[in-house]
Amino acid sequence: MYLATDADDLVVVKRCLDGDQDAFQPIVERYHRVLFNVALRILGDYDEASDATQDAFIKTYQSLPRFDQSRRFFSWIYRILVNECLNAKRARRPHEPLGENLVAPTSPVADLESSERRQRVRAAILTLSPEYRAVIALRHFAALSYEDMAFALDLPVKSVRSRLYTARQRLADRLLDEKARV
């Protein structure tokens, strides 16, 4: 799957570099949803995530001449998105609202339990620092490999593993503390 996608991405990049402005559309269609979901997990706000995703696509397009074609395009665009999200976090006001996720209920009890669990996890993720949020989002919501995460975050793989371990520990501690209070 990755090899076909990687090859397709390189064809699109070459077409864009050759002046075909419409060639970038398949990249947007292929990666918009997953990039937006990562941005939403990092930022916790729908509008900010939408803006960060759009800005990431713009910066990606503008930076195509600097793309190293020996690397995965997917990882490169993620690095750009994560940087946009971190910039948005630094520029934001202290309040961090997170919109409700509307899901069709399977049963009233199961739906309530699932909704409460998602809210607890979402709230716990939002208490993490942006660096820890990023690794959680990239690994668990975007399903990136450690190598792709390392490239996206501009860190060594060992640092990514360590940061993810610490993020998971802190997340678990927060969830356990919150459960003990209930």
TAMO-V51881 format. One record per helix or strand of 3 or more residues. SS is the DSSP state (H for helix, E for strand). FROM is the first residue (numbers start at 1). LEN is the number of residues. Records with the same first field share a line. If there is no record, write none. Layout:
SS = FROM-LEN / FROM-LEN
This chain:
H = 2-16 / 21-23 / 46-21 / 73-19 / 108-20 / 130-12 / 146-8 / 157-25
